[in-house]
Structure formats: structure tokens, C-alpha cells
Amino acid sequence: MMQHIADEADHIYLALGATDFRKQQNGLASLVALKFKLDPHAGTNVFLFCNKRHNALRALRWDGNGFILVTKALSDEMKFQWPKNQGEVRDITKRQLAWLLEGLQVDQKKAHQDMVDTTGIIY
């Protein structure tokens, strides 16, 4: 479900650093609006938050008449490779979201590029 909440989203935003998971929909929406200066009611945006221990994620998305809040909590000693830049927000791709959910870092240095520039190639 965590990956599906980003279906047809134009932007997937990570709220970098740790987020207090006592916050529910309204608290997270306020954080998005006041701290990150983004519109939590933009239905094409998904906002992801991670707890301090990096073993749980929350995704927030507006669906037109209310917020959807999805939580994924990992079992055992597993952790998400969450970027640590406290207090910042970062826009990622669906591919980067998949990496994050698989336990990988958002920035995979050895991954192939999504698009290769073919201008100037002559056959």
C-alpha cells in the first residue's frame, strides 16, 4: 500500500530528518504547510515522514475530501535508509521510493540513468 499511495503522484516529498509520530493527519499537514511551505491539499503530492528510529514511515496524501495516512512499520531490526538532512524537504522519483522501501538509499550511485540523452547520435 505504501508504494501505491504514490500512484499517479506528480511529486513525492520526503520530510528529511525524524518526524514525531504522535502527529496525525492534521499535525503532519500543518508541518507540510508551515515548515516546508508546500500545499498539503494538492492531491498530486505525497508526503513521506520517518520516525527517529528509522523503522517506520508515514505517507500523507489528500484525496479530494480528506487525508489518507498510511503507516509502514518494519519488523525486527530492519531500518529505512532515510536521508538525515534535518528540517529539509526533498522531491524524489517513484524509482527512488521503490529503493527506499526495499531498504536501499535514495541515491543509488551505480544505478543506470532513467533517460539517456541521444541528441547528436548518428547511425
DSSP file with accessible surface (Angstrom, degrees, kcal/mol):
  #  RESIDUE AA STRUCTURE BP1 BP2  ACC     N-H-->O    O-->H-N    N-H-->O    O-->H-N    TCO  KAPPA ALPHA  PHI   PSI    X-CA   Y-CA   Z-CA
    1    1 A M     >        0   0  141      0, 0.0     4,-1.7     0, 0.0    71,-0.1   0.000 360.0 360.0 360.0 -34.6    0.0    0.0    0.0
    2    2 A M  T  4  +     0   0   10      1,-0.2     4,-0.4     2,-0.2     3,-0.2   0.914 360.0  42.0 -59.4 -42.2    2.9    2.4    0.8
    3    3 A Q  T >4 S+     0   0   93      1,-0.2     3,-1.2     2,-0.2    -1,-0.2   0.883 111.0  57.2 -72.7 -33.9    4.1    2.3   -2.8
    4    4 A H  G >4 S+     0   0  116      1,-0.3     3,-1.8     2,-0.2    -1,-0.2   0.768  91.1  69.4 -70.8 -23.9    0.5    2.5   -4.2
    5    5 A I  G 3< S+     0   0   11     -4,-1.7    -1,-0.3     1,-0.3    -2,-0.2   0.771  97.9  54.6 -65.6 -19.1   -0.3    5.8   -2.4
    6    6 A A  G X  S+     0   0    1     -3,-1.2     3,-2.1    -4,-0.4    -1,-0.3   0.448  77.9 129.9 -92.7   0.7    2.2    7.4   -4.8
    7    7 A D  T <  S-     0   0   85     -3,-1.8     3,-0.1     1,-0.3    -3,-0.0  -0.330  84.7  -0.5 -57.2 132.2    0.4    6.1   -7.9
    8    8 A E  T 3  S+     0   0  173      1,-0.2     2,-0.3     2,-0.1    -1,-0.3   0.663  96.2 147.3  59.8  20.6   -0.1    8.9  -10.4
    9    9 A A    <   -     0   0    7     -3,-2.1    -1,-0.2     1,-0.1    36,-0.2  -0.647  42.0-155.6 -82.4 141.4    1.5   11.4   -8.0
   10   10 A D  S    S+     0   0  114     34,-2.3     2,-0.4    -2,-0.3    35,-0.2   0.776  80.7  25.8 -82.2 -31.6    3.4   14.3   -9.6
   11   11 A H  E     -a   45   0A  68     33,-1.8    35,-2.2    82,-0.0     2,-0.5  -0.999  56.9-165.6-137.6 139.1    5.7   14.8   -6.5
   12   12 A I  E     -aB  46  92A   4     80,-0.8    80,-3.1    -2,-0.4     2,-0.5  -0.979  21.8-164.3-120.8 111.0    6.8   12.5   -3.7
   13   13 A Y  E     -aB  47  91A  32     33,-3.4    35,-3.5    -2,-0.5     2,-0.5  -0.847   9.3-153.4-103.3 132.7    8.3   14.7   -1.0
   14   14 A L  E     -aB  48  90A   0     76,-3.2    76,-2.0    -2,-0.5     2,-1.1  -0.894  11.5-144.1 -98.8 129.2   10.5   13.4    1.9
   15   15 A A  E     - B   0  89A   4     33,-2.8    35,-0.5    -2,-0.5    74,-0.2  -0.822  33.6-138.2 -88.4  98.6   10.4   15.3    5.1
   16   16 A L        +     0   0    8     72,-2.3    71,-1.2    -2,-1.1    68,-0.2  -0.193  61.9  23.0 -67.3 154.9   14.1   14.8    5.9
   17   17 A G  S    S-     0   0    3     66,-1.7    33,-0.5    69,-0.2     2,-0.3  -0.405 109.0 -36.8  83.9-167.9   15.2   14.0    9.4
   18   18 A A        -     0   0   35     66,-0.2     2,-0.4    -2,-0.1    33,-0.2  -0.699  51.5-155.3 -95.2 144.4   13.0   12.5   12.1
   19   19 A T        -     0   0   15     31,-2.8     2,-0.6    -2,-0.3    33,-0.3  -0.943  25.7-114.1-117.5 138.4    9.3   13.3   12.5
   20   20 A D    >   -     0   0   63     -2,-0.4     3,-1.6     1,-0.1    31,-0.1  -0.605  22.9-154.9 -70.4 114.0    7.4   12.9   15.7
   21   21 A F  T 3  S+     0   0   37     -2,-0.6    -1,-0.1     1,-0.3    30,-0.1   0.416  83.2  82.7 -79.7   6.6    4.9   10.1   15.0
   22   22 A R  T 3  S+     0   0  206      2,-0.0    -1,-0.3     5,-0.0     2,-0.2   0.732  74.9  95.0 -74.0 -18.4    2.5   11.3   17.7
   23   23 A K    <   -     0   0   77     -3,-1.6     2,-0.1     4,-0.1    -4,-0.0  -0.512  61.4-169.3 -70.9 136.4    1.4   13.7   14.9
   24   24 A Q     >  -     0   0   94     -2,-0.2     4,-2.6    45,-0.0     5,-0.3  -0.215  48.0 -56.1-107.5-158.1   -1.6   12.5   12.9
   25   25 A Q  H  > S+     0   0   72      1,-0.2     4,-2.6     2,-0.2     5,-0.2   0.906 134.6  43.1 -52.7 -53.8   -3.1   13.8    9.7
   26   26 A N  H  > S+     0   0  123      1,-0.2     4,-2.3     2,-0.2    -1,-0.2   0.898 114.9  49.5 -65.1 -39.8   -3.7   17.4   10.8
   27   27 A G  H  > S+     0   0   28      2,-0.2     4,-2.0     1,-0.2    -1,-0.2   0.906 113.8  45.6 -65.7 -40.9   -0.4   17.7   12.5
   28   28 A L  H  X S+     0   0    0     -4,-2.6     4,-2.4     2,-0.2    -2,-0.2   0.904 111.8  51.8 -70.0 -38.6    1.5   16.4    9.5
   29   29 A A  H  X S+     0   0    8     -4,-2.6     4,-2.3    -5,-0.3    -2,-0.2   0.906 109.7  50.1 -63.7 -40.1   -0.5   18.6    7.1
   30   30 A S  H  X S+     0   0   61     -4,-2.3     4,-3.3     2,-0.2     5,-0.5   0.903 108.8  52.5 -63.2 -40.9    0.4   21.6    9.3
   31   31 A L  H  X>S+     0   0   32     -4,-2.0     4,-1.7     1,-0.2     5,-1.4   0.931 109.8  48.8 -59.8 -44.8    4.0   20.6    9.2
   32   32 A V  H  <5S+     0   0    0     -4,-2.4     6,-2.0     3,-0.2     4,-0.4   0.934 118.6  39.2 -60.5 -46.5    3.9   20.5    5.4
   33   33 A A  H  <5S+     0   0   39     -4,-2.3     4,-0.5     4,-0.2    -2,-0.2   0.941 125.2  32.7 -72.8 -48.0    2.2   23.9    5.1
   34   34 A L  H  <5S+     0   0  125     -4,-3.3    -3,-0.2    -5,-0.2    -2,-0.2   0.902 128.7  30.1 -82.4 -42.8    4.1   25.8    7.8
   35   35 A K  T  <5S+     0   0  106     -4,-1.7    -3,-0.2    -5,-0.5    -2,-0.1   0.896 132.0  29.4 -86.3 -42.1    7.6   24.4    7.8
   36   36 A F  S   <S-     0   0   25     -5,-1.4    -3,-0.2    -4,-0.4    -2,-0.1   0.494  93.9-132.8-100.0  -5.1    8.0   23.3    4.2
   37   37 A K        +     0   0  163     -4,-0.5     2,-0.3    -6,-0.3    -4,-0.2   0.869  61.3 131.4  56.9  38.5    5.8   25.9    2.6
   38   38 A L        -     0   0   41     -6,-2.0    -1,-0.2     4,-0.0    -2,-0.1  -0.837  65.2-106.5-116.9 160.6    4.0   23.3    0.4
   39   39 A D    >   -     0   0   87     -2,-0.3     3,-1.5     1,-0.2     6,-0.1  -0.759  23.1-169.1 -91.1 108.5    0.3   22.7   -0.1
   40   40 A P  T 3  S+     0   0    7      0, 0.0    22,-0.3     0, 0.0    -1,-0.2   0.712  86.0  62.8 -68.7 -15.6   -0.8   19.5    1.7
   41   41 A H  T 3  S+     0   0   95     20,-0.1     2,-0.9   -12,-0.1    23,-0.1   0.391  70.8 111.4 -91.0   3.8   -4.1   19.7   -0.1
   42   42 A A    X   -     0   0   23     -3,-1.5     3,-2.1     1,-0.2    20,-0.4  -0.699  58.5-156.7 -77.9 107.9   -2.5   19.2   -3.5
   43   43 A G  T 3  S+     0   0   31     -2,-0.9    -1,-0.2     1,-0.3    -2,-0.0   0.620  87.7  63.6 -65.5 -11.5   -3.8   15.7   -4.4
   44   44 A T  T 3  S+     0   0   60    -35,-0.1   -34,-2.3   -34,-0.1   -33,-1.8   0.430  92.2  81.7 -91.6   2.0   -0.9   15.1   -6.8
   45   45 A N  E <   -a   11   0A  14     -3,-2.1    17,-0.5   -36,-0.2     2,-0.4  -0.876  58.1-164.8-109.6 141.5    1.6   15.3   -3.9
   46   46 A V  E     -a   12   0A   1    -35,-2.2   -33,-3.4    -2,-0.4     2,-0.5  -0.976   8.7-155.5-119.7 137.0    2.6   12.6   -1.5
   47   47 A F  E     -aC  13  60A   5     13,-2.4    13,-2.5    -2,-0.4     2,-0.4  -0.957   7.0-161.4-117.4 126.0    4.5   13.5    1.7
   48   48 A L  E     -aC  14  59A   2    -35,-3.5   -33,-2.8    -2,-0.5     2,-0.3  -0.893   7.6-176.0-111.2 140.1    6.6   10.9    3.4
   49   49 A F  E     - C   0  58A   1      9,-2.6     9,-2.4    -2,-0.4     2,-0.4  -0.942   8.4-156.1-131.3 149.7    7.8   11.0    7.0
   50   50 A C  E     - C   0  57A   0    -35,-0.5   -31,-2.8   -33,-0.5     7,-0.2  -0.965  17.7-123.2-128.3 145.7   10.1    8.7    9.0
   51   51 A N    >   -     0   0   22      5,-1.7     3,-1.2    -2,-0.4   -31,-0.1  -0.220  35.5 -97.1 -80.4 175.3   10.4    8.2   12.8
   52   52 A K  T 3  S+     0   0  180    -33,-0.3    -1,-0.1     1,-0.3   -32,-0.1   0.846 123.3  49.6 -64.0 -35.2   13.5    8.7   14.9
   53   53 A R  T 3  S-     0   0  164      1,-0.0    -1,-0.3    26,-0.0    27,-0.1   0.501 103.8-130.6 -84.0  -4.4   14.5    5.0   14.9
   54   54 A H  S <  S+     0   0   33     -3,-1.2    26,-3.6     2,-0.2    -2,-0.1   0.731  79.0 110.1  61.5  28.4   14.0    4.8   11.1
   55   55 A N  S    S+     0   0   28     24,-0.2    19,-3.2     1,-0.1     2,-0.3   0.299  70.9  48.1-113.2   9.4   11.9    1.7   11.3
   56   56 A A  E     - D   0  73A   7     17,-0.2    -5,-1.7    -5,-0.1     2,-0.3  -0.997  59.7-163.9-149.9 143.7    8.6    3.3   10.3
   57   57 A L  E     -CD  50  72A   0     15,-2.6    15,-2.6    -2,-0.3     2,-0.4  -0.934   3.9-159.1-122.1 151.2    7.3    5.5    7.5
   58   58 A R  E     -CD  49  71A  31     -9,-2.4    -9,-2.6    -2,-0.3     2,-0.4  -0.994   4.3-161.5-128.0 138.8    4.1    7.5    7.1
   59   59 A A  E     -CD  48  70A   0     11,-2.7    11,-2.4    -2,-0.4     2,-0.4  -0.973   5.0-165.6-119.7 133.8    2.7    8.7    3.9
   60   60 A L  E     +CD  47  69A   0    -13,-2.5   -13,-2.4    -2,-0.4     2,-0.3  -0.968  14.3 163.7-121.8 131.1    0.2   11.6    3.7
   61   61 A R  E     - D   0  68A  39      7,-2.0     7,-3.2    -2,-0.4     2,-0.4  -0.986  32.6-131.3-149.0 139.0   -2.0   12.4    0.6
   62   62 A W  E     - D   0  67A  57    -17,-0.5     5,-0.2   -20,-0.4   -17,-0.1  -0.728  16.3-171.0 -86.0 131.8   -5.1   14.4    0.0
   63   63 A D        -     0   0   89      3,-2.7     4,-0.1    -2,-0.4    -1,-0.1   0.252  57.2 -85.8-111.3  15.1   -7.7   12.5   -2.0
   64   64 A G  S    S+     0   0   54      2,-0.3     3,-0.1   -23,-0.1    -2,-0.1  -0.078 121.7  32.2 111.8 -34.3  -10.2   15.4   -2.6
   65   65 A N  S    S-     0   0  139      1,-0.4     2,-0.3     0, 0.0    -3,-0.0   0.253 125.0  -2.3-137.4  11.4  -12.3   15.2    0.5
   66   66 A G  S    S-     0   0   22    -25,-0.1    -3,-2.7     2,-0.0    -1,-0.4  -0.945  76.0 -83.0 175.5 168.4   -9.9   14.1    3.2
   67   67 A F  E     -D   62   0A  37     -2,-0.3     2,-0.5    -5,-0.2    -5,-0.2  -0.691  26.7-148.9 -90.4 142.7   -6.4   12.9    4.0
   68   68 A I  E     -D   61   0A  58     -7,-3.2    -7,-2.0    -2,-0.3     2,-0.5  -0.946  14.9-169.9-104.2 128.5   -5.1    9.4    3.6
   69   69 A L  E     -D   60   0A  36     -2,-0.5     2,-0.4    -9,-0.2    -9,-0.2  -0.981   4.2-176.5-123.6 117.6   -2.5    8.4    6.1
   70   70 A V  E     -D   59   0A  21    -11,-2.4   -11,-2.7    -2,-0.5     2,-0.4  -0.942   5.7-162.7-116.1 136.4   -0.6    5.2    5.6
   71   71 A T  E     -D   58   0A  70     -2,-0.4     2,-0.5   -13,-0.2   -13,-0.2  -0.963   6.2-168.9-120.2 136.0    2.0    3.8    8.0
   72   72 A K  E     -D   57   0A  79    -15,-2.6   -15,-2.6    -2,-0.4     2,-0.5  -0.988   7.4-173.0-121.4 120.2    4.6    1.1    7.3
   73   73 A A  E     -D   56   0A  77     -2,-0.5   -17,-0.2   -17,-0.2     2,-0.1  -0.959  17.8-136.2-114.0 125.7    6.4   -0.3   10.3
   74   74 A L        -     0   0   33    -19,-3.2     2,-0.2    -2,-0.5   -19,-0.0  -0.448  17.7-124.9 -78.0 153.7    9.3   -2.7    9.7
   75   75 A S    >   -     0   0   69     -2,-0.1     3,-1.6     2,-0.0    -1,-0.1  -0.523  66.1  -7.1 -93.7 164.8    9.7   -5.8   11.8
   76   76 A D  T 3  S-     0   0  141      1,-0.2    -2,-0.1    -2,-0.2     0, 0.0  -0.185 123.1 -28.4  54.7-134.8   12.8   -6.9   13.8
   77   77 A E  T 3  S+     0   0  168      2,-0.0    -1,-0.2     0, 0.0     2,-0.1   0.119  94.7 132.1-101.9  18.9   15.9   -4.8   13.4
   78   78 A M    <   -     0   0   96     -3,-1.6     2,-0.3   -23,-0.1    -4,-0.1  -0.416  33.7-170.7 -73.4 150.1   15.3   -3.6    9.9
   79   79 A K        -     0   0  103     -2,-0.1     2,-0.3    24,-0.1   -24,-0.2  -0.977  23.2-118.9-139.9 152.1   15.7    0.1    9.1
   80   80 A F        -     0   0    4    -26,-3.6     2,-1.7    -2,-0.3    21,-0.1  -0.674  27.7-123.6 -84.4 144.9   14.9    2.5    6.3
   81   81 A Q        +     0   0   84     23,-0.4    25,-0.5    19,-0.4    -1,-0.0  -0.608  45.8 178.7 -86.7  74.8   17.9    4.3    4.8
   82   82 A W        -     0   0    4     -2,-1.7    23,-0.1    23,-0.1   -64,-0.0  -0.664  32.7-112.0 -87.4 130.6   16.4    7.7    5.4
   83   83 A P        -     0   0   25      0, 0.0   -66,-1.7     0, 0.0    -1,-0.1  -0.326  22.9-147.5 -59.5 142.6   18.3   10.9    4.5
   84   84 A K        +     0   0  147    -68,-0.2     2,-1.6     2,-0.1   -66,-0.2   0.445  53.2 127.0 -98.0  -2.1   19.4   12.8    7.6
   85   85 A N    >   -     0   0   87    -68,-0.1     3,-1.4     1,-0.1   -69,-0.1  -0.358  58.6-141.2 -61.6  88.2   19.3   16.5    6.5
   86   86 A Q  T 3  S+     0   0  118     -2,-1.6   -69,-0.2     1,-0.2     3,-0.1  -0.200  73.3  12.6 -56.6 135.2   17.0   17.6    9.4
   87   87 A G  T 3  S+     0   0   30    -71,-1.2     2,-0.3     1,-0.3    -1,-0.2   0.540 101.1 108.3  81.7   7.2   14.4   20.2    8.6
   88   88 A E    <   -     0   0  104     -3,-1.4   -72,-2.3   -72,-0.1     2,-0.4  -0.734  56.2-140.8-112.8 165.8   14.5   20.0    4.8
   89   89 A V  E     -B   15   0A  50     -2,-0.3     2,-0.4   -74,-0.2   -74,-0.2  -0.948  15.1-166.2-124.6 145.7   12.2   18.5    2.2
   90   90 A R  E     -B   14   0A  72    -76,-2.0   -76,-3.2    -2,-0.4     2,-0.5  -0.999  16.4-137.7-137.6 135.1   13.2   16.6   -0.9
   91   91 A D  E     -B   13   0A  72     -2,-0.4     2,-0.3   -78,-0.2   -78,-0.2  -0.788  30.9-178.3 -90.3 124.9   11.3   15.7   -4.1
   92   92 A I  E     -B   12   0A   7    -80,-3.1   -80,-0.8    -2,-0.5     2,-0.1  -0.792  23.2-112.1-121.3 168.4   12.1   12.1   -5.2
   93   93 A T     >  -     0   0   61     -2,-0.3     4,-2.1   -82,-0.1     5,-0.1  -0.455  31.2-108.1 -92.0 168.4   11.1    9.8   -8.1
   94   94 A K  H  > S+     0   0   96      1,-0.2     4,-2.2     2,-0.2     5,-0.1   0.856 122.0  56.1 -63.9 -33.7    8.9    6.7   -7.9
   95   95 A R  H  > S+     0   0   85      2,-0.2     4,-2.0     1,-0.2    -1,-0.2   0.917 107.0  48.2 -63.4 -43.4   12.1    4.7   -8.6
   96   96 A Q  H  > S+     0   0   29      2,-0.2     4,-2.5     1,-0.2    -2,-0.2   0.875 108.7  54.8 -65.7 -35.3   13.8    6.3   -5.6
   97   97 A L  H  X S+     0   0    3     -4,-2.1     4,-2.6     2,-0.2    -2,-0.2   0.927 106.5  51.5 -61.9 -43.6   10.7    5.5   -3.5
   98   98 A A  H  X S+     0   0   17     -4,-2.2     4,-1.4     1,-0.2    -2,-0.2   0.918 110.0  49.3 -60.3 -43.1   11.0    1.8   -4.5
   99   99 A W  H  <>S+     0   0   43     -4,-2.0     5,-2.8     2,-0.2     3,-0.4   0.937 110.5  50.6 -60.4 -46.3   14.6    1.8   -3.5
  100  100 A L  H ><5S+     0   0    0     -4,-2.5     3,-1.7     1,-0.2   -19,-0.4   0.926 109.8  49.5 -58.1 -45.6   13.7    3.4   -0.1
  101  101 A L  H 3<5S+     0   0   24     -4,-2.6    -1,-0.2     1,-0.3    -2,-0.2   0.750 107.2  56.3 -68.2 -22.4   11.0    0.8    0.6
  102  102 A E  T 3<5S-     0   0  137     -4,-1.4    -1,-0.3    -3,-0.4    -2,-0.2   0.387 124.8-101.8 -87.7   1.6   13.5   -2.0   -0.3
  103  103 A G  T < 5S+     0   0   31     -3,-1.7    -3,-0.2     1,-0.3     2,-0.2   0.607  82.6 125.3  90.7  11.4   15.9   -0.8    2.4
  104  104 A L      < -     0   0   67     -5,-2.8   -23,-0.4    -6,-0.2    -1,-0.3  -0.587  67.4 -92.8-100.0 165.2   18.2    1.0    0.0
  105  105 A Q        -     0   0  111     -2,-0.2   -23,-0.1     2,-0.1    -1,-0.1  -0.441  29.9-123.6 -72.9 151.0   19.5    4.5   -0.1
  106  106 A V  S    S+     0   0    4    -25,-0.5     2,-0.9     1,-0.2    -1,-0.1   0.850 102.6  60.9 -63.5 -34.5   17.5    7.0   -2.2
  107  107 A D        -     0   0   63     -8,-0.1     2,-0.9   -11,-0.0    -1,-0.2  -0.829  67.4-175.2-101.0 102.5   20.7    7.9   -4.1
  108  108 A Q    >   -     0   0   66     -2,-0.9     3,-1.3     1,-0.2    -2,-0.0  -0.849   5.4-168.2 -97.1 101.5   22.0    4.8   -5.9
  109  109 A K  T 3  S+     0   0  181     -2,-0.9    -1,-0.2     1,-0.3    -2,-0.0   0.798  84.2  46.9 -62.9 -30.0   25.2    6.0   -7.4
  110  110 A K  T 3  S+     0   0  202     -3,-0.1    -1,-0.3     2,-0.1     2,-0.1   0.428  85.2 114.5 -95.9   1.3   25.6    2.9   -9.6
  111  111 A A  S <  S-     0   0   39     -3,-1.3     2,-0.1     1,-0.1     3,-0.1  -0.416  73.8-107.0 -71.5 147.5   22.1    2.8  -11.0
  112  112 A H        -     0   0  159      1,-0.1    -1,-0.1    -2,-0.1    -4,-0.1  -0.445  42.1 -97.8 -69.9 149.1   21.6    3.4  -14.7
  113  113 A Q        -     0   0  145      1,-0.1    -1,-0.1    -2,-0.1     3,-0.1  -0.329  21.4-131.2 -65.3 148.7   20.1    6.7  -15.6
  114  114 A D  S    S+     0   0  102      1,-0.2     2,-0.4    -3,-0.1    -1,-0.1   0.891  93.7  25.0 -65.5 -41.3   16.3    6.8  -16.3
  115  115 A M  S    S-     0   0  157      2,-0.0     2,-0.5    -3,-0.0    -1,-0.2  -0.987  70.3-152.3-129.9 136.2   16.8    8.7  -19.6
  116  116 A V        -     0   0  106     -2,-0.4     2,-0.6    -3,-0.1     0, 0.0  -0.919  24.7-122.4-108.3 131.3   19.9    8.7  -21.8
  117  117 A D        +     0   0  122     -2,-0.5    -2,-0.0     1,-0.1     0, 0.0  -0.601  31.6 175.9 -74.0 116.2   20.5   11.8  -24.0
  118  118 A T    >   +     0   0   92     -2,-0.6     3,-1.8     2,-0.1    -1,-0.1   0.312  31.4 129.8-106.0   8.3   20.6   10.7  -27.6
  119  119 A T  T 3  S+     0   0  109      1,-0.3     3,-0.1     3,-0.0    -2,-0.0  -0.401  75.6  19.4 -64.5 135.5   20.9   14.1  -29.2
  120  120 A G  T 3  S+     0   0   74      1,-0.3     2,-0.5    -2,-0.1    -1,-0.3   0.380  86.9 134.5  87.9  -3.7   23.7   14.1  -31.7
  121  121 A I    <   -     0   0   85     -3,-1.8     2,-0.4     2,-0.0    -1,-0.3  -0.678  34.9-169.1 -81.9 126.1   23.9   10.3  -32.1
  122  122 A I              0   0  157     -2,-0.5    -3,-0.0    -3,-0.1    -1,-0.0  -0.955 360.0 360.0-118.4 134.8   24.2    9.5  -35.8
  123  123 A Y              0   0  241     -2,-0.4    -2,-0.0     0, 0.0     0, 0.0  -0.750 360.0 360.0-106.2 360.0   23.9    5.9  -37.1
